[in-house]
Amino acid sequence: MDIAANDPAGLIDPEIVLGKVGLAGWRSWPARERKIIEDYVDAWFELALMRDMADAEEGWLGSEAEGVLCGAARAGMTISGLISRLQEPDGAPVLK
């Protein structure tokens, strides 16, 4: 997950990486480990959103946040918080 989140070329698809977390049955892991995964994905989403907003300022449509969001859904994570984050005023440029 760390390599995918910090891949400067963007070659590692977050949907695939997080989908594998779902296949690993992370929901059955101990609560502390599940919390670590959830916190990491939240931070990854914020990083991706920040990068997408920087792209939007340059006139580009980024897709990093979308990839993390879709990957989180594939992993069986609750994504309502991530969607709410996109609806905040500073996330609006990413939704266009």
Backbone as CSV, one residue per row, in Angstrom:
resi,resn,N_x,N_y,N_z,CA_x,CA_y,CA_z,C_x,C_y,C_z
1,MET,0.824,-1.185,0.000,0.000,0.000,0.000,0.869,1.251,0.000
2,ASP,1.967,1.203,0.743,2.840,2.371,0.805,3.442,2.679,-0.558
3,ILE,3.864,1.667,-1.264,4.449,1.884,-2.594,3.398,2.456,-3.530
4,ALA,2.187,1.923,-3.496,1.119,2.418,-4.368,0.776,3.868,-4.053
5,ALA,0.732,4.220,-2.789,0.375,5.585,-2.385,1.438,6.594,-2.782
6,ASN,2.677,6.158,-2.853,3.780,7.081,-3.116,4.465,6.859,-4.453
7,ASP,3.829,6.121,-5.343,4.383,5.834,-6.661,4.350,7.096,-7.516
8,PRO,5.505,7.715,-7.799,5.500,8.973,-8.547,4.993,8.825,-9.981
9,ALA,5.114,7.644,-10.546,4.650,7.442,-11.920,3.175,7.058,-11.980
10,GLY,2.600,6.724,-10.826,1.194,6.347,-10.792,0.895,5.046,-11.507
11,LEU,1.849,4.140,-11.528,1.681,2.888,-12.257,0.990,1.796,-11.448
12,ILE,0.930,1.973,-10.141,0.316,0.957,-9.294,-1.110,1.403,-8.979
13,ASP,-2.075,0.632,-9.432,-3.488,0.982,-9.327,-4.010,0.757,-7.907
14,PRO,-4.507,1.820,-7.239,-5.040,1.663,-5.891,-6.208,0.681,-5.824
15,GLU,-7.003,0.607,-6.880,-8.135,-0.326,-6.881,-7.653,-1.765,-6.771
16,ILE,-6.577,-2.082,-7.464,-6.043,-3.443,-7.416,-5.441,-3.721,-6.042
17,VAL,-4.643,-2.779,-5.548,-3.989,-2.966,-4.251,-5.029,-3.126,-3.148
18,LEU,-5.987,-2.237,-3.100,-6.990,-2.310,-2.038,-7.946,-3.479,-2.251
19,GLY,-8.175,-3.844,-3.488,-8.965,-5.046,-3.749,-8.315,-6.281,-3.158
20,LYS,-6.988,-6.332,-3.201,-6.255,-7.457,-2.608,-6.399,-7.469,-1.091
21,VAL,-6.481,-6.285,-0.495,-6.716,-6.208,0.951,-8.074,-6.838,1.271
22,GLY,-9.059,-6.525,0.419,-10.376,-7.130,0.605,-10.319,-8.643,0.463
23,LEU,-9.585,-9.134,-0.532,-9.446,-10.584,-0.722,-8.716,-11.252,0.438
24,ALA,-7.877,-10.488,1.139,-7.140,-11.022,2.282,-8.022,-11.154,3.523
25,GLY,-9.279,-10.703,3.408,-10.206,-10.836,4.533,-9.910,-9.913,5.697
26,TRP,-9.494,-8.705,5.392,-9.066,-7.766,6.433,-10.160,-7.483,7.467
27,ARG,-11.420,-7.675,7.115,-12.526,-7.423,8.055,-12.508,-8.421,9.211
28,SER,-11.829,-9.550,9.040,-11.761,-10.551,10.110,-10.490,-10.400,10.954
29,TRP,-9.649,-9.431,10.615,-8.417,-9.210,11.367,-8.736,-8.581,12.722
30,PRO,-7.788,-8.597,13.643,-8.000,-7.941,14.932,-8.334,-6.451,14.746
31,ALA,-9.123,-5.918,15.659,-9.614,-4.538,15.564,-8.476,-3.535,15.373
32,ARG,-7.387,-3.715,16.062,-6.254,-2.785,15.951,-5.699,-2.774,14.532
33,GLU,-5.599,-3.926,13.920,-5.082,-4.015,12.554,-6.072,-3.431,11.548
34,ARG,-7.370,-3.664,11.768,-8.381,-3.061,10.884,-8.319,-1.542,10.960
35,LYS,-8.132,-1.027,12.161,-8.051,0.430,12.356,-6.839,1.000,11.623
36,ILE,-5.734,0.302,11.654,-4.529,0.750,10.944,-4.808,0.834,9.447
37,ILE,-5.456,-0.174,8.893,-5.794,-0.161,7.468,-6.720,1.008,7.158
38,GLU,-7.758,1.195,7.958,-8.709,2.286,7.716,-8.028,3.646,7.810
39,ASP,-7.192,3.830,8.823,-6.487,5.104,8.986,-5.533,5.353,7.816
40,TYR,-4.868,4.303,7.362,-3.946,4.456,6.239,-4.704,4.854,4.979
41,VAL,-5.822,4.215,4.720,-6.607,4.539,3.529,-7.147,5.963,3.619
42,ASP,-7.561,6.392,4.812,-8.009,7.783,4.977,-6.881,8.759,4.642
43,ALA,-5.686,8.481,5.142,-4.540,9.357,4.858,-4.176,9.303,3.377
44,TRP,-4.235,8.124,2.777,-3.948,7.952,1.356,-4.948,8.753,0.524
45,PHE,-6.210,8.698,0.912,-7.237,9.450,0.196,-6.960,10.957,0.284
46,GLU,-6.581,11.439,1.464,-6.264,12.867,1.626,-5.089,13.269,0.740
47,LEU,-4.068,12.431,0.692,-2.911,12.697,-0.164,-3.323,12.732,-1.632
48,ALA,-4.116,11.765,-2.042,-4.584,11.706,-3.428,-5.460,12.910,-3.753
49,LEU,-6.311,13.296,-2.826,-7.172,14.454,-3.035,-6.338,15.727,-3.163
50,MET,-5.314,15.852,-2.338,-4.426,17.008,-2.415,-3.739,17.067,-3.782
51,ARG,-3.284,15.919,-4.269,-2.640,15.878,-5.584,-3.637,16.219,-6.698
52,ASP,-4.858,15.699,-6.585,-5.884,16.004,-7.586,-6.247,17.485,-7.581
53,MET,-6.292,18.093,-6.395,-6.605,19.521,-6.318,-5.483,20.346,-6.943
54,ALA,-4.241,19.916,-6.759,-3.118,20.616,-7.400,-3.222,20.485,-8.914
55,ASP,-3.616,19.309,-9.387,-3.828,19.128,-10.826,-4.946,20.033,-11.334
56,ALA,-6.023,20.154,-10.550,-7.162,20.990,-10.949,-6.749,22.452,-11.086
57,GLU,-5.848,22.898,-10.226,-5.362,24.275,-10.316,-4.598,24.508,-11.612
58,GLU,-4.024,23.447,-12.153,-3.276,23.532,-13.405,-4.166,23.255,-14.617
59,GLY,-5.453,23.016,-14.370,-6.379,22.756,-15.465,-6.499,21.293,-15.849
60,TRP,-5.945,20.409,-15.034,-5.994,18.972,-15.302,-7.030,18.312,-14.411
61,LEU,-7.584,17.226,-14.869,-8.517,16.442,-14.072,-7.774,15.240,-13.516
62,GLY,-7.521,15.248,-12.229,-6.817,14.141,-11.594,-7.757,12.998,-11.281
63,SER,-7.186,11.828,-11.072,-8.019,10.662,-10.781,-7.488,9.833,-9.610
64,GLU,-6.541,10.400,-8.876,-5.966,9.633,-7.772,-6.986,9.372,-6.671
65,ALA,-7.737,10.401,-6.287,-8.728,10.229,-5.227,-9.795,9.223,-5.649
66,GLU,-10.172,9.279,-6.907,-11.166,8.325,-7.419,-10.649,6.890,-7.301
67,GLY,-9.384,6.679,-7.615,-8.802,5.346,-7.516,-8.804,4.817,-6.098
68,VAL,-8.460,5.678,-5.136,-8.456,5.260,-3.734,-9.887,4.996,-3.267
69,LEU,-10.814,5.859,-3.663,-12.215,5.692,-3.295,-12.751,4.358,-3.824
70,CYS,-12.512,4.085,-5.091,-12.976,2.828,-5.694,-12.292,1.623,-5.054
71,GLY,-11.010,1.758,-4.766,-10.289,0.671,-4.113,-10.825,0.390,-2.723
72,ALA,-11.133,1.447,-1.992,-11.706,1.278,-0.650,-13.042,0.543,-0.741
73,ALA,-13.840,0.893,-1.725,-15.126,0.210,-1.918,-14.899,-1.265,-2.258
74,ARG,-13.930,-1.541,-3.114,-13.623,-2.941,-3.481,-13.152,-3.745,-2.282
75,ALA,-12.495,-3.077,-1.347,-12.001,-3.759,-0.150,-13.100,-3.974,0.882
76,GLY,-14.276,-3.396,0.633,-15.381,-3.545,1.575,-15.353,-2.537,2.708
77,MET,-14.676,-1.420,2.475,-14.605,-0.367,3.489,-15.814,0.551,3.380
78,THR,-16.145,1.186,4.482,-17.190,2.189,4.472,-16.621,3.430,3.808
79,ILE,-17.255,3.901,2.735,-16.704,5.025,1.978,-17.488,6.315,2.170
80,SER,-18.494,6.309,3.045,-19.310,7.510,3.233,-18.476,8.701,3.703
81,GLY,-17.475,8.470,4.541,-16.615,9.557,4.995,-15.777,10.130,3.866
82,LEU,-15.316,9.273,2.970,-14.523,9.738,1.837,-15.397,10.550,0.880
83,ILE,-16.603,10.092,0.656,-17.520,10.824,-0.215,-17.878,12.173,0.407
84,SER,-18.107,12.193,1.707,-18.383,13.462,2.392,-17.214,14.423,2.240
85,ARG,-16.008,13.886,2.317,-14.809,14.727,2.164,-14.765,15.374,0.788
86,LEU,-15.188,14.642,-0.232,-15.220,15.199,-1.590,-16.230,16.336,-1.721
87,GLN,-17.252,16.320,-0.893,-18.298,17.325,-0.984,-17.969,18.600,-0.219
88,GLU,-16.854,18.603,0.492,-16.421,19.818,1.183,-15.946,20.829,0.149
89,PRO,-16.029,22.120,0.475,-15.697,23.154,-0.517,-14.336,22.999,-1.191
90,ASP,-13.314,22.592,-0.458,-12.002,22.470,-1.087,-11.878,21.226,-1.960
91,GLY,-12.835,20.305,-1.863,-12.817,19.122,-2.713,-13.596,19.295,-3.995
92,ALA,-14.339,20.392,-4.089,-15.219,20.630,-5.251,-14.507,20.580,-6.606
93,PRO,-13.287,21.125,-6.738,-12.643,21.075,-8.062,-12.402,19.651,-8.573
94,VAL,-12.296,18.699,-7.668,-12.030,17.322,-8.060,-13.300,16.689,-8.643
95,LEU,-14.450,17.178,-8.238,-15.715,16.594,-8.698,-16.113,17.056,-10.099
96,LYS,-15.456,18.046,-10.614,-15.845,18.570,-11.933,-15.461,17.651,-13.049
